[in-house]
Structure formats: C-alpha cells, structure tokens
C-alpha cells in the first residue's frame, strides 16, 4: 500500500484571467501578454492571428498583471501579483532570450483582511507606478525603477523605488482606477460602506512624501453616492478624462468635478471593458458573451455631453479585453474559447464584429469521462467544458504532433505520390529504405493531374505543364516507380508505362474496351492491378518496356479498393505475392494469390460495411492486411500462408480513412489519413495507435528530398503541408458545441457506445435581470458525436449527477440521473429526482421510472450491485428496480444514513463509501448488514475542509480536493486497536495544486505504458483530474524508493535553477486553507521534476551531482532522463 503520489499537469490551464499589451520583447513592436493561472504566455500580433513566441510558469497563481515602465528602459516591464500576495517585476533580456526578475517581494498586513478580488492598476504618464488593492483599508504603491544592475542609465528622480502602503478608511473596494491626464496621481475607488451603500471617492498620492495629499486639487470631487447595481469603473482617456461607473441597469460618466451624464441599459452583468483606440469608445462584455459599444458624445471644448450603448454582437464571455490596434481586439475568457475579433462598420454605419482567430480553451471542465471505445487501449476523454450558454463537449485524445515546415495551396487534391526520376530508386511504399531523393510530386485532383518537379541542382518545386509521358488531362488513380527508371500511371482510361525523366515519353499503354472506365488501381515496383466494370480485376506486369496482361478475374460485386504492396522487405523484393481486394458487397475482403490469380482467403464485414482503403504491410516481421471502412473503423488481419486471421477492430475517426506507409526516424509506420489522423506502429509485435494532433487529413506520402529530408506531405484537400511527425505526445482536442447550452454532467455507456450529457440553458429577463434555467439529457454517439436524442426535464430541473451502473439483479447496465429542482422563491428547500434509463444496443434511451427525493442529488455511484446516491447530507440506496411493475412504482430508493451537512461528492469501492462534505472534509461509510443494507460511519477527518471531490485510491488510502485549491490524502490505519483512534482518518499527504479540482476519474490517456515494476510491488494507481481553469492532470502512485529518489531530484532542481520572480517553491506548494498551513508532504511536484527534461546538459549534470549543497542522485544523467521521460508520458 503506497501513500506517496506524483502530481503532474498533462494539459496546462487554458482559462485566461488577465491580458495586457506592451513592447515587452521588442522596443519597436507591441505584443499581447496573457495569464493562464500559473502560466504567462506572450504572443506577437499579426493581421489576422496571434503567434505564441514565449511562455513560462511561476510558482504562484497569477491574480493580476499590469504592463509598467522603468524610466531608463526602451521595453516595458511586467508587474505580477499572485494569490499568495507575492509580487514581482519582470523584464526580458533579448541577449539571452530569458526572463529577468527586477524586483520581488511579499505583501504583509497584520491587521486587515485580504480583499476578495485584488485590483492592480498603473499610474503616471509612462505607467511608472503600480497601485494595488490587496488588503482592506490599504493601498500598496510600487514605483517602477530599473534594478541596480542597469549600469546607471536611469536618472535620479528623487522618488524612492521601494514599495510603500497607504492607509485609507474604505475596506470593501470593488473597483479602482487612476484618472488620466491629472497633475497629481489621482485614484478613484468604488466601495461599499458600512451601511451597504455604494460610493465612489477620489484620492491623490504624494509620491515624494509617500502619503496622500492633505490639500486636494481645486475642483476635484471628493465622494459621490451611486446606484446599488454599480460595480466597476473605467478611466476615460485624455483629453476628456473622468471616469465611467458601470452597472447592471445604468452607465454613468463623471468628470473630475463630479458632473455626470447617464444612460439606462437593458439589464446585464458587465464582466470586462476596455477603450478601443478612441477615447470616446469603450467595449463592454457581459455574462452572456455579448459585446456592447459604449460611445461618449463630446463638445468642441472636450466636455462629455452624453453616453450611449449599443450591442455589437456575440463572442466569448470576457474576463479581459485588450485593444490590439488596427480595429483588432482580444477577448480573454475563463468560460470558453478566447478570441481575436475585428471591429468594422456595417452598411448602416453601425459597428459590428467578426471573429478572426480563436484560442481554444477547455475551461471550466465541470465533469469528464474516460473510455476505450474498442477496448484496444486507445483512451478517449470527453469533457463538459465552457460556461453558461456557451458550453461544449471537448474530445481529448493523446497523440503525436505534426511540425509544419511549409505549405502549398492547391485546391481539389485527392491523392499525391512522391517519386524519384533516378533509375536506381526503389521508393516503393512497402520498403523502409530509399536510395535516392524524391524530386517529383504527382498530384491527382478531381479532373486532372498536376506535376511538381525539383530541377537538378535546385531547391525549389516547379509546376510542369508536361512531364515525360504523364497524362495531365485526367486524374491519376495510382502511380509508382519501376526499378529501371520507369513509372506506371493509371488513369480512368488506361494504364501507362512511362520513362521516368523530364524528356521521356510513353513506352506502353494498356486500355480496357472502349466503353469501360477504370475506377480503382494499385501499383508496386513491377506489378499493376486495376478494376473496371462490374467487378473485373486485371493483373498487369512490366516486361521490359511493355505492360503485359497476366490474368483477370470477375468478382461478384464492384471493386471498392485494391492494394498489392510487397510483404517481404529489401531492395530485391519489389514483387507482391498477394493482391488485396475490397468489394462493395458479398465477401467483401478477399486476398488473391497472384501466382494463380485465385482467392486464397475471404472475409465478410459486418453490418454491410464497405472497405475503402487497403494496405498490405510487414511490421516487425508480422504480415498484416489493414482495412479502413467507410464509417471510420479499421479492421486488421494477420496473414499466415495466405490465410487471414486474428481479426481486430479499432475506431480511427468518423469517416473513411486512407492508409499509407511512411518512414520516420528510420522506422516504418502506417499513417491513417482521416478526420482524426492516426499513426500506427508496432512494438513487441503489437500494433500501437497514436492520434495525430490534426484534423481532416485526406492523404499522406513520404517526402525525402534535397529541400526537406525525412519528411512527409499531408493533404487537407486544398492545401499541402510539408513537415514531420513530432514523437512527443500531446493532447489533441476536438470541440462539439452544445447549441447555447452548458454541459453539467456526463457518462459513457459501453454496450451502446453512447454518451449521456446533462445540459442546461440560462434564460435572463432583460427588463428586471431575473434568471431561470432549463435542463435536458442529450444522447451522443460516442464514435461520431452526432446527437441521437434529447430528453427534456421538468421546469427548473437540472442534472446534478449521472452514472452508468451494472445492476446485478437485472444483469445489465442502466444509466441513472440525479437532478435538482428549483421551486418558487417562498419554498426554501430544493428537491430532486433520480431517473433510471434502460439503454438499448442501438443507442435508444428509455425512461423506466423517476423517484422523488427530498433534496439535490449531488452524486450517484455504483454500490454492491445497485447504486447509492447522496441527497443533501444523506445517503440513499436503491433497493428496487423492477421493469415489469406499474409506472411510478418501478424504482425506489431508501435513505440509509444521515451523517453529513452536504455530501457533495462520493466514491465507492466494495462495501465502502467515501463521502466528501461541503464543510466536514471526508468520512468513510461501511455497509454493516447486507440483509438490510444498513450503513455506518466508521471513520472521518474531523478538521474543517470544504470539499469539491473525493476518490478512493486504494483500500485504505483516500484522496480529496478542496476549495482552497489543495489536494490531500488520508489513510485509515487498520492496526490501531483503540476504537477512538480508528474512527479518525489520518492526513498523510498535503499539496497545494493552485486550481480547483472538479472531478477525479481513474485511468490515464497514456497509451500502452509498460509497467516495469516487479511482481511483488504494488500496482501503479493512476487518477486523472480536471480543473476550473481547464487543466488536466495525473496523480500517479509511487513506491517509497521512487518517492525518495524524486524528492532528491526535486530539491536538486530547485538548487540549480532559479525561479522566475524569485518565488519560493515550498511556499507555493504549502497546504493552506482558512484554518491551517502545513508543508507539502508525501507528494512530488511532477511539473517541477519534468522541468529537468528542458535543462541543458550542464544543468542536468549539476542536478545529478547535487550541485549547491544537494545530495547526489544514484543515477546517471541518461538514466534519470529515461525515468523522468517515462513519468512525463504517463508511465
């Protein structure tokens, strides 16, 4: 039993909280800076896109950031404030391409409490001062000066560069801005007083005296009462100045004298705002993703005379808005994809918007499931992502990436082949090694053939009007090289043998009868097979300069595809022994022996499926026939003495794939081009499938040329992409929109291969701002993600929990849904229902019955052949599910125990139930009497923790996540004799994750990881988690020896590599909540450990040798590389 765990991030956070624009990297070019929880990303700004050029992490959760300027620098600096009240000022050193920490520290306040939402803003003509509201009643001021190492370039200002604090009377500040174009730094705060009245107030800061001016500037307003719905401020740029007060029902402008202009608006909740290059235009975002343009009308004397607001359109729910210039705006979001939009004027002279680029985001992940569709080890993760009315399903698969090095727009591409004009080339698709470079690309479009050629001594591809005897006015069905400097081209009208050089010509031609059209063909180094008519296949061979017909055979159905790749490797083995034939019906897979041209083996595909692509391939000495079907599935057979066997199936995508042999790093792979491209390889004579992080690839061919070595070409249909496969595994994410609904919960049903998703839509009354919700249960095909059905719930009923469970008495799986029902305002208690669905193999969901319960059904789990549900603070057990009883009496649940305040999350294993409570941490419930299904609480953690989810890791090891972004493990010691002590769950491990975990699921997306542990060691337990910021992580169990080794690695890395911002790792990972703080223990920070893979060789050696006082690690650099690489891949 292991109490030690390794926590690593598989997908970094994607939610964008803060954005800024500045010349951080280059003095002459502004860039976009975004914060994604613990990470900072910097993008260059193009006309229609953003390009990521730099990213880094910090030991902290970024609460606020601001661009600021030191007086002596051409480039701006970046001020960062974290959730643990640490701050730093960062700059960029272009000479080393690295981030430099100019200053850092931690804010302390002994008396006052932290504010709920810290506010950071800048002041001064050049933004040379940062002002922060972090603690109630205090303002912190940070003069931005270059560090002492700046070699005296800065001028003396008479102002200390040390931060200082200012005490003010207001403790509940909701918003704060600095007025533009004022003689003294002047701030405006929006606060709530002790009588719950909202007001705005001004302060002027004396930088030299490090205090507030006692004598105010003449005419500056002091304090003004505002509407109770007002909650944010926006400083109006010069020359107008003043401030906007933004509320839910009204927006007001106040000048420095306190004179106001207001406008009423339809009820909305603004989330972000920014002026967009014009001091009279401000962009507003609301909670429904709408964007509104606020316009100030002004007079010739620079006075504001009116305020108006109009809706522009819809994008994402904005957490931040940044104007990029040239009518481009970036909308950062925590509740969906962030977008880059262009503002424009429509024909009616009114502004509108268009989305020009998207930055995909998984946040927030409310729930997820993991499943293996074909039970072949290829895991798929489906997440409920996005916020209210902007939800989606995100299909996440682990796969390899494609590194694009060049592209070429060519519309209408169907197929493409890379060839060599050298006579000694053997680049038959079945061979691994080639002796010559490719210099010829043959491209088949819908109606014709195009040829690209690399002239001798050149490094460019030229399109040829004609090339040798290639027929250009017909599409090419198949082509390939012949050993002695020839090639075969098959078109709908003929098979042509051509001399393969630029001035060559047609040597021989074979044609069917005048009325027939060739539809399918296959070619190898000396053989050709083609089909025409109603199932006729002709076999041709090359004999000198002639194409000779050897045999023909008519099948019972039309031919859908052919392949005759040789199975024996080597330069001399270019002849195929077999021809694979796919038919539109009947025995639709046949293997024909070319020696007698008779079928050696036949197979019938189920469900009238049609083969669309065939490939004969030798991988690690095993001969395979791979068959891609029209619905996205692939079937593979092994071939032994001409007989097909060992049939296996896997789903590659939703549409027909095409199969191609490629060579990467000297190793043969099969590339399956489809809507979800896949690389197929062999390891230990077992096929391995890796998704490629691309969508909708139509064709693939190897391309090893003087222009680009050991690369591949991928076709999207209208573009050719040149590049190579990056073997580093990454996540591939596909978005399935939920039609202005939000996904709440989901479950996978294996037998029907469906996913049931609880969704909701929020409807807002624009007149009074009241909202109500509508809920559905939607059924998706788990392979194609098409919607199969929708079940509308009751009015004001939403899905809160859902599970697939096997019911022993009925010997089948059912889907159970738990709901919450909101009643009229005068009813204080919510109610709920448990719904039971029978699922047929065809994906049809039938409601068996619904059972009302006195509260919200927070969680449902399988338990002892039935289910257990947490309802408010009670646990209910399903003791009846009878399909033949009368409706209304088929389903019954009984309350078995009430031992919690709110049982928000439960997990089950055997006779145990782990409960995560809203306030009371974790408790363990046990089945006491199977005859009555009575339950008893046997152990608990009695320290207060506000739980979000729980998981049973092992029989006596339990995992929990709580609202202060911590993880912890608890154990139950069975060796303790004392009954009082045995009732306690002992906290064994603690770790600050820095993000809210919404759900745990057992499993991993890592594919075919080989467990190298000895048989007497405990098995590896792997748990995945998903967070509110869109992060996906893995928690992996460790042995004691593994933990000790990795703890040494962790310590040594910290001694070798300096943290950005000088933030302390131990403080960052310390467990903190409202009642305690304790050091990280029995957890390893996998993100820190895996940074080892990014170090230089010298730094890696320092880590191993324990540089700067560390302990020497008992591994070589290479051995540690292998170990950490395996952990990084999920092994």
DAWOKA-V708486 format. One record per run of one state. SS is the DSSP state (2 for helix, 1 for strand, 0 for the rest). FROM is the first residue (numbers start at 1). LEN is the number of residues. Records with the same first field share a line. If there is no record, write none. Layout:
SS->FROM-LEN  FROM-LEN
This chain:
0->1-3  12-6  27-2  37-2  46-4  58-4  69-8  83-3  94-4  107-7  124-5  136-2  144-4  151-13  168-5  179-6  193-5  207-4  213-10  226-4  236-7  248-2  255-5  265-5  276-5  287-3  299-5  315-5  326-2  333-5  346-5  360-5  373-6  386-6  410-3  420-20  446-3  454-8  465-11  483-3  492-3  500-6  511-7  524-3  533-3  544-2  555-4  564-14  584-5  594-4  604-2  609-2  620-2  630-3  641-2  652-6  665-2  674-4  684-2  693-6  704-7  716-3  738-4  750-4  765-6  782-5  793-4  808-4  822-9  840-5  854-3  864-2  872-2  882-9  899-4  910-2  918-2  921-1  930-4  941-4  946-1  955-2  963-3  972-7  983-1  985-1  993-4  1003-19  1028-4  1039-1  1057-3  1063-2  1069-2  1073-4  1079-2  1082-1  1095-2  1106-11  1129-3
1->4-8  18-9  29-8  39-7  50-8  62-7  77-6  86-8  98-9  114-10  129-7  138-6  164-4  173-6  185-8  198-9  211-2  223-3  230-6  243-5  250-5  260-5  270-6  281-6  290-9  304-11  320-6  328-5  338-8  351-9  365-8  379-7  392-18  413-7  440-6  449-5  462-3  476-7  486-6  495-5  506-5  518-6  527-6  536-8  546-9  559-5  578-6  589-5  598-6  611-9  622-8  633-8  643-9  658-7  667-7  678-6  686-7  699-5  711-5  719-19  742-8  754-11  771-11  787-6  797-11  812-10  831-9  845-9  857-7  866-6  874-8  891-8  903-7  912-6  920-1  922-8  934-7  945-1  947-8  957-6  966-6  984-1  986-7  997-6  1022-6  1032-7  1071-2  1077-2  1081-1  1083-3
2->148-3  606-3  979-4  1040-17  1060-3  1065-4  1086-9  1097-9  1117-12
